[in-house]
Amino acid sequence: MKRLLVFQHVPYEVLGKLDPMLRSAGFRIRYVNFGRDPDTLPDVSKYDAMVVLGGPMC
């Protein structure tokens, strides 16, 4: 199974319609919420793809 890392800045920004498409393509999705835990440093080498979501600052 492929692994996708999603950087999330606020909890209400999600993948939306991309979520079911990515899951059906075989991705396991992990969200990292920087608004909730700003010091999180995930090991990006463990993932096959990454998405960075926007937030109110965009």
Backbone as ProteinMPNN parsed JSONL, in Angstrom:
{"seq_chain_A": "MKRLLVFQHVPYEVLGKLDPMLRSAGFRIRYVNFGRDPDTLPDVSKYDAMVVLGGPMC", "coords_chain_A": {"N_chain_A": [[0.844, -1.184, 0.0], [0.532, 2.215, -0.813], [1.827, 5.185, 0.73], [0.626, 8.274, 1.902], [1.382, 11.496, 2.942], [-0.128, 14.156, 4.554], [0.081, 17.523, 5.036], [-1.435, 19.582, 7.254], [-2.793, 22.664, 8.108], [-4.9, 23.837, 9.45], [-7.707, 22.393, 11.149], [-10.069, 22.157, 9.624], [-9.421, 22.153, 6.955], [-9.29, 19.852, 4.511], [-8.689, 16.94, 2.415], [-10.911, 16.629, 0.854], [-12.705, 15.951, -2.079], [-10.588, 14.616, -3.174], [-9.812, 12.703, -1.334], [-11.389, 10.149, -1.372], [-10.664, 9.351, -3.953], [-7.877, 9.067, -3.833], [-7.664, 7.08, -1.872], [-8.95, 4.949, -3.168], [-7.091, 4.556, -5.104], [-5.205, 3.251, -3.746], [-3.817, 4.458, -1.641], [-2.712, 4.946, 1.694], [-3.582, 7.258, 4.082], [-2.119, 9.809, 6.017], [-2.614, 12.416, 8.218], [-0.948, 15.348, 9.283], [-1.266, 17.723, 11.63], [-0.394, 20.909, 11.867], [-1.385, 23.103, 13.205], [-2.4, 22.089, 15.545], [-0.255, 20.652, 16.607], [2.49, 22.112, 16.401], [5.209, 21.478, 16.477], [5.678, 19.06, 15.32], [7.595, 16.733, 13.535], [7.518, 14.903, 11.001], [8.864, 11.916, 9.523], [9.566, 12.238, 6.404], [10.657, 10.555, 4.542], [9.463, 8.116, 4.729], [7.214, 8.07, 3.204], [5.322, 7.901, 0.152], [4.214, 9.963, -1.226], [3.271, 13.449, -0.895], [1.1, 15.979, 0.321], [0.486, 19.377, 0.69], [-1.667, 21.27, 2.436], [-3.58, 24.314, 2.261], [-4.457, 27.212, 4.228], [-5.985, 29.667, 6.408], [-4.148, 31.674, 6.045], [-3.511, 31.815, 3.415]], "CA_chain_A": [[0.0, 0.0, 0.0], [1.279, 3.474, -0.879], [1.574, 6.05, 1.889], [0.518, 9.695, 1.587], [1.465, 12.386, 4.092], [-0.848, 15.403, 4.303], [0.35, 18.597, 5.993], [-2.678, 20.308, 7.49], [-2.522, 23.818, 8.969], [-6.099, 24.027, 10.265], [-8.427, 21.119, 11.111], [-11.179, 22.104, 8.662], [-8.901, 21.982, 5.593], [-9.099, 18.418, 4.271], [-8.492, 16.59, 1.013], [-12.186, 16.737, 0.148], [-12.993, 14.948, -3.11], [-9.382, 13.835, -3.461], [-9.66, 11.618, -0.363], [-11.808, 8.835, -1.873], [-9.909, 9.009, -5.157], [-6.556, 8.592, -3.411], [-7.835, 5.796, -1.174], [-9.245, 3.908, -4.159], [-5.843, 4.328, -5.841], [-4.336, 2.434, -2.907], [-3.045, 5.236, -0.674], [-3.052, 5.086, 3.104], [-3.399, 8.696, 4.287], [-1.838, 10.288, 7.373], [-2.629, 13.867, 8.37], [-0.167, 15.991, 10.335], [-1.903, 19.019, 11.84], [0.568, 21.83, 12.475], [-2.094, 23.994, 14.113], [-2.557, 21.385, 16.82], [1.064, 20.235, 17.099], [3.412, 22.807, 15.497], [6.577, 20.965, 16.555], [5.738, 17.74, 14.7], [8.57, 16.571, 12.458], [7.377, 13.551, 10.459], [9.931, 11.41, 8.656], [8.969, 12.232, 5.068], [11.232, 9.476, 3.734], [8.606, 6.939, 4.865], [6.002, 8.275, 2.409], [5.452, 7.878, -1.302], [3.72, 11.24, -1.754], [2.961, 14.434, 0.131], [0.231, 17.087, -0.063], [0.49, 20.464, 1.667], [-2.922, 22.001, 2.329], [-3.536, 25.726, 2.628], [-5.129, 27.608, 5.449], [-6.475, 31.038, 6.34], [-3.076, 32.596, 5.695], [-3.294, 31.801, 1.958]], "C_chain_A": [[0.886, 1.243, 0.0], [0.878, 4.362, 0.293], [1.627, 7.51, 1.467], [0.541, 10.488, 2.883], [0.805, 13.703, 3.718], [-0.51, 16.388, 5.411], [-0.891, 19.477, 6.065], [-2.379, 21.447, 8.461], [-3.691, 24.153, 9.883], [-6.969, 22.78, 10.105], [-9.533, 21.039, 10.066], [-10.712, 22.058, 7.209], [-8.567, 20.504, 5.409], [-8.929, 18.163, 2.777], [-9.781, 16.649, 0.191], [-12.389, 15.602, -0.844], [-11.774, 14.113, -3.483], [-9.252, 12.618, -2.55], [-10.134, 10.279, -0.917], [-11.055, 8.4, -3.128], [-8.543, 8.429, -4.791], [-6.644, 7.242, -2.707], [-8.123, 4.673, -2.168], [-8.029, 3.609, -5.035], [-4.817, 3.581, -4.987], [-3.493, 3.188, -1.903], [-3.609, 5.087, 0.728], [-2.673, 6.516, 3.46], [-3.149, 8.996, 5.762], [-1.82, 11.808, 7.342], [-1.686, 14.274, 9.495], [-0.723, 17.399, 10.457], [-0.944, 19.94, 12.588], [-0.093, 22.857, 13.384], [-2.219, 23.389, 15.498], [-1.209, 21.034, 17.439], [2.152, 20.827, 16.2], [4.839, 22.261, 15.492], [6.733, 19.569, 15.944], [6.736, 17.734, 13.555], [8.465, 15.15, 11.9], [8.559, 13.181, 9.567], [9.358, 11.244, 7.252], [9.531, 11.123, 4.184], [10.388, 8.2, 3.788], [7.37, 6.999, 3.97], [6.316, 8.294, 0.919], [5.032, 9.198, -1.935], [3.377, 12.154, -0.586], [2.069, 15.512, -0.474], [0.312, 18.117, 1.051], [-0.777, 21.273, 1.435], [-2.726, 23.448, 2.754], [-4.227, 25.967, 3.957], [-5.557, 29.048, 5.322], [-5.403, 32.049, 5.945], [-2.85, 32.681, 4.19], [-4.103, 32.867, 1.243]], "O_chain_A": [[1.873, 1.308, 0.732], [-0.25, 4.304, 0.783], [2.547, 7.935, 0.767], [-0.201, 10.182, 3.817], [1.133, 14.3, 2.692], [-0.778, 16.128, 6.584], [-1.333, 20.04, 5.063], [-1.781, 21.226, 9.514], [-3.494, 24.693, 10.972], [-6.972, 22.168, 9.037], [-9.902, 19.937, 9.659], [-11.545, 21.935, 6.311], [-7.673, 19.973, 6.067], [-9.019, 19.091, 1.973], [-9.732, 16.712, -1.038], [-12.261, 14.429, -0.491], [-11.911, 13.026, -4.044], [-8.653, 11.614, -2.937], [-9.347, 9.333, -0.934], [-10.836, 7.207, -3.337], [-8.107, 7.431, -5.364], [-5.804, 6.367, -2.919], [-7.599, 3.568, -2.025], [-7.943, 2.539, -5.638], [-3.703, 3.31, -5.437], [-2.542, 2.628, -1.357], [-4.824, 5.1, 0.928], [-1.557, 6.947, 3.171], [-3.862, 8.509, 6.64], [-1.106, 12.416, 6.544], [-1.633, 13.62, 10.537], [-0.663, 18.181, 9.508], [-0.71, 19.773, 13.786], [0.571, 23.427, 14.25], [-2.152, 24.095, 16.504], [-1.041, 21.111, 18.656], [2.682, 20.132, 15.333], [5.603, 22.564, 14.576], [7.802, 18.966, 16.041], [6.724, 18.624, 12.705], [9.246, 14.281, 12.288], [9.171, 14.045, 8.939], [8.737, 10.226, 6.948], [8.924, 10.789, 3.166], [10.583, 7.298, 2.973], [6.562, 6.071, 3.977], [7.414, 8.651, 0.493], [5.445, 9.516, -3.05], [3.214, 11.709, 0.55], [2.25, 15.911, -1.624], [0.217, 17.769, 2.228], [-0.95, 21.886, 0.382], [-1.813, 23.762, 3.516], [-4.534, 25.036, 4.702], [-5.501, 29.609, 4.227], [-5.728, 33.168, 5.549], [-2.082, 33.525, 3.729], [-4.028, 32.981, 0.019]]}, "name": "protein", "num_of_chains": 1, "seq": "MKRLLVFQHVPYEVLGKLDPMLRSAGFRIRYVNFGRDPDTLPDVSKYDAMVVLGGPMC"}
